[in-house]
Amino acid sequence: MRVLVGVKRVVDYAVKVRVAADKKAVDLSNVKMSMNPFCEIAVEEAVRLKESKAATEVVAVSVGPKQAQETIRTALAMGADRGIHVQTDLRTDQELDSKAVASILSKICADESPDCVILGKQSIDGDFGCTGSMLASLMSVPQCTFAANIDFEKKTVERETDAGTEVVAFPSLPAVFTADLRLNEPRYATLPNIMKAKKKKIATLSASDLGVDLSSGNEVLEVFEPPDREAGVFVETVDELVGKLKDEAGVI
């Protein structure tokens, strides 16, 4: 079984983002970038499939600027076998939308013929959470989103919902899965594996050569900082709390 896993380069989750001077985007200058956390979970699941002999090859794919190769190298250091970099200078946090990324991935899947595609459920920059569903639709294959557990023998997926979890079945492979937070805990790449990753192959393609419409249907009008929250207050008694909620906040 060949597994194709998507990885995205995003602003590191620990970084406090700044709004650019033109208020049209987030300022990415001198900002630490890393692999999207949900993509790390997807890579870990793919690597575990290979370690269990369920998969024979793991291919990591990333769409983005030249620096996205660093993200692919991280996936290779975690255990992926080879990488594919679809290069574009469009900003992947707003200029390149989910439809375009799904279309690019569908072209890659047409060439690679994976038995299984695993993506993160969403990226922490755009938070759209729909690339996996769009990709499954373009490929005309089953989709299992927000996966907390995948059982390939029983062909079932436990998925996260607002009310807890539910177990759904997928009829066959190929299929597209999106990884939720509790699917696994990603490993840290060891130094020997980081060194080995430097020798693994990364094929580079141009997004413009794939015949995909890269235009976005969305336009960012303004990006701004969230308003500062007012400081909280301490109350001495339950009666005082109820009074403030009723008389000041007007919520009861």
C-alpha positions as CSV (number, residue, x, y, z in Angstrom):
1,M,0.0,0.0,0.0
2,R,1.3,3.4,-1.0
3,V,0.4,6.3,1.3
4,L,0.5,9.9,0.2
5,V,0.6,12.4,3.0
6,G,0.2,16.1,2.7
7,V,2.4,18.5,4.7
8,K,2.0,22.3,4.9
9,R,4.5,25.0,6.0
10,V,2.9,27.4,8.4
11,V,3.8,29.9,11.1
12,D,5.0,28.0,14.1
13,Y,2.2,27.5,16.6
14,A,4.1,29.1,19.4
15,V,4.7,32.4,17.5
16,K,2.6,35.4,18.2
17,V,1.7,36.6,14.8
18,R,1.8,40.3,13.7
19,V,-0.4,42.1,11.2
20,A,1.5,43.5,8.2
21,A,1.7,47.2,7.7
22,D,-0.9,47.2,4.9
23,K,-3.4,45.2,7.0
24,K,-3.9,42.8,4.2
25,A,-2.0,39.8,5.7
26,V,0.0,38.4,8.5
27,D,3.6,39.6,8.5
28,L,5.8,36.6,7.7
29,S,9.2,38.3,7.7
30,N,11.7,36.9,10.3
31,V,9.0,34.5,11.6
32,K,9.7,30.9,12.6
33,M,7.9,28.5,10.2
34,S,7.3,24.8,10.8
35,M,5.1,21.9,9.8
36,N,1.4,22.3,10.5
37,P,0.7,20.3,13.7
38,F,-2.1,18.3,12.1
39,C,0.1,17.5,9.2
40,E,2.6,16.1,11.8
41,I,-0.1,13.8,13.0
42,A,-0.8,12.7,9.4
43,V,2.9,11.9,8.8
44,E,3.1,9.9,12.1
45,E,0.1,7.8,11.1
46,A,1.5,7.1,7.7
47,V,4.9,6.1,9.1
48,R,3.2,3.8,11.7
49,L,1.4,2.1,8.8
50,K,4.8,1.5,7.1
51,E,6.3,0.2,10.4
52,S,3.5,-2.2,10.8
53,K,4.0,-3.5,7.2
54,A,0.6,-2.3,6.2
55,A,2.2,0.3,3.9
56,T,5.2,-0.2,1.6
57,E,5.9,3.5,0.8
58,V,5.2,6.9,2.3
59,V,5.3,9.9,0.0
60,A,5.2,13.4,1.5
61,V,3.8,16.2,-0.6
62,S,3.9,19.9,0.0
63,V,2.6,22.9,-1.9
64,G,4.4,26.2,-1.3
65,P,7.6,28.3,-1.8
66,K,11.1,27.0,-2.1
67,Q,11.4,26.9,1.7
68,A,8.6,24.2,1.8
69,Q,11.3,21.7,1.1
70,E,12.4,22.1,4.7
71,T,9.0,20.9,5.8
72,I,9.3,17.9,3.5
73,R,12.7,17.2,4.9
74,T,11.1,17.1,8.4
75,A,8.6,14.5,7.1
76,L,11.4,12.5,5.6
77,A,13.3,12.6,8.9
78,M,10.1,11.3,10.6
79,G,10.1,8.3,8.3
80,A,8.6,9.2,4.9
81,D,10.5,7.7,2.0
82,R,10.5,10.5,-0.6
83,G,9.0,13.9,-1.2
84,I,7.2,15.9,-3.9
85,H,7.4,19.7,-3.8
86,V,4.9,21.6,-5.9
87,Q,6.5,25.0,-6.0
88,T,4.5,28.3,-6.1
89,D,5.2,31.8,-4.9
90,L,1.5,32.3,-4.0
91,R,1.0,32.7,-0.2
92,T,-0.5,29.4,1.0
93,D,-2.3,31.1,3.9
94,Q,-4.6,33.2,1.8
95,E,-3.7,33.5,-1.9
96,L,-3.8,29.7,-2.6
97,D,-7.2,28.4,-1.3
98,S,-8.3,24.9,-0.5
99,K,-9.8,24.3,-3.9
100,A,-6.5,25.0,-5.6
101,V,-4.5,22.8,-3.2
102,A,-7.0,20.0,-3.6
103,S,-6.8,20.3,-7.3
104,I,-3.0,20.1,-7.2
105,L,-3.1,17.1,-4.9
106,S,-5.5,15.3,-7.2
107,K,-3.1,15.8,-10.1
108,I,-0.3,14.3,-7.9
109,C,-2.5,11.4,-6.9
110,A,-3.4,10.7,-10.5
111,D,0.4,10.2,-11.2
112,E,1.3,8.4,-7.9
113,S,-1.8,6.2,-7.6
114,P,-1.8,6.1,-3.8
115,D,-3.9,3.5,-2.0
116,C,-4.4,5.9,0.9
117,V,-4.2,9.7,1.3
118,I,-3.8,11.2,4.8
119,L,-4.0,15.0,5.4
120,G,-4.2,17.1,8.5
121,K,-7.8,18.0,9.3
122,Q,-7.0,21.7,8.9
123,S,-4.0,24.1,8.9
124,I,-3.5,26.5,11.8
125,D,-3.2,29.5,9.4
126,G,-6.3,29.4,7.3
127,D,-8.3,26.9,9.4
128,F,-10.6,26.1,6.5
129,G,-10.6,22.3,7.1
130,C,-12.0,21.4,3.7
131,T,-9.0,20.4,1.5
132,G,-9.4,16.7,2.4
133,S,-13.1,16.6,1.5
134,M,-12.5,18.5,-1.7
135,L,-9.7,16.1,-2.7
136,A,-11.9,13.1,-2.1
137,S,-14.6,14.6,-4.2
138,L,-12.2,15.3,-7.1
139,M,-10.8,11.8,-6.9
140,S,-14.3,10.2,-6.5
141,V,-13.1,8.2,-3.5
142,P,-14.5,7.7,0.0
143,Q,-13.5,10.2,2.7
144,C,-13.2,9.9,6.5
145,T,-12.5,13.2,8.2
146,F,-11.5,14.2,11.7
147,A,-10.1,10.7,12.3
148,A,-9.2,9.8,15.9
149,N,-8.5,6.2,15.1
150,I,-8.2,4.3,11.8
151,D,-8.6,0.5,11.5
152,F,-7.7,-0.7,8.0
153,E,-8.5,-4.3,8.8
154,K,-12.0,-3.6,9.8
155,K,-12.3,-0.6,7.4
156,T,-13.6,1.6,10.1
157,V,-12.7,5.1,11.4
158,E,-13.5,6.6,14.8
159,R,-14.0,10.3,14.1
160,E,-14.4,13.3,16.3
161,T,-17.7,15.1,16.5
162,D,-19.1,18.0,18.6
163,A,-21.0,15.4,20.7
164,G,-18.0,13.0,21.2
165,T,-16.9,10.4,18.7
166,E,-18.6,8.1,16.1
167,V,-17.4,5.1,14.2
168,V,-18.0,5.0,10.5
169,A,-17.0,2.5,7.8
170,F,-15.3,3.1,4.5
171,P,-16.1,0.6,1.7
172,S,-12.7,0.4,0.1
173,L,-9.4,1.9,-0.8
174,P,-8.2,4.3,-2.1
175,A,-9.7,6.8,0.3
176,V,-8.9,10.1,1.9
177,F,-8.4,10.5,5.6
178,T,-7.9,13.7,7.7
179,A,-6.1,13.5,11.0
180,D,-7.6,14.9,14.2
181,L,-5.6,15.7,17.3
182,R,-6.1,12.4,19.2
183,L,-5.2,10.2,16.3
184,N,-1.6,9.8,17.6
185,E,1.3,11.7,19.2
186,P,3.9,12.6,16.6
187,R,7.5,11.5,17.2
188,Y,10.5,13.8,17.3
189,A,13.0,13.2,14.4
190,T,16.3,11.8,15.7
191,L,19.6,13.2,14.6
192,P,20.5,10.1,12.6
193,N,17.2,10.2,10.8
194,I,17.6,13.9,10.1
195,M,21.0,13.1,8.5
196,K,19.4,10.3,6.4
197,A,16.6,12.6,5.3
198,K,19.2,14.8,3.5
199,K,19.9,12.0,1.1
200,K,16.2,11.1,0.3
201,K,14.8,12.4,-3.0
202,I,12.5,15.3,-3.4
203,A,10.9,15.8,-6.8
204,T,10.1,19.4,-7.7
205,L,7.2,20.5,-9.9
206,S,5.8,23.9,-10.8
207,A,2.2,24.5,-9.7
208,S,1.7,26.5,-12.9
209,D,2.6,23.5,-15.1
210,L,-0.1,21.2,-13.6
211,G,-3.0,22.8,-15.5
212,V,-4.8,23.8,-12.3
213,D,-6.7,27.1,-11.8
214,L,-4.8,28.7,-8.9
215,S,-7.0,31.8,-8.6
216,S,-8.8,32.2,-5.3
217,G,-12.5,32.9,-5.0
218,N,-11.9,34.9,-1.8
219,E,-10.5,38.4,-1.3
220,V,-9.0,39.5,2.0
221,L,-10.3,42.9,2.8
222,E,-8.6,43.5,6.1
223,V,-6.5,41.7,8.7
224,F,-6.6,43.1,12.2
225,E,-5.6,42.3,15.8
226,P,-8.4,41.0,18.0
227,P,-9.6,43.6,20.5
228,D,-8.0,43.6,23.9
229,R,-10.1,41.8,26.6
230,E,-11.1,43.8,29.6
231,A,-9.6,42.6,32.9
232,G,-11.7,40.3,35.0
233,V,-13.0,41.0,38.5
234,F,-13.1,38.9,41.7
235,V,-16.3,38.4,43.6
236,E,-16.7,37.3,47.2
237,T,-20.0,35.5,47.1
238,V,-22.3,33.6,44.8
239,D,-24.9,36.3,45.3
240,E,-22.5,39.0,44.2
241,L,-21.7,36.9,41.1
242,V,-25.3,36.4,40.2
243,G,-25.9,40.1,40.7
244,K,-23.1,41.1,38.3
245,L,-24.2,38.6,35.7
246,K,-27.8,39.9,35.9
247,D,-27.4,43.6,36.4
248,E,-24.1,44.4,34.6
249,A,-23.6,41.7,32.0
250,G,-27.2,41.1,31.4
251,V,-26.8,37.4,30.6
252,I,-29.3,36.1,33.1
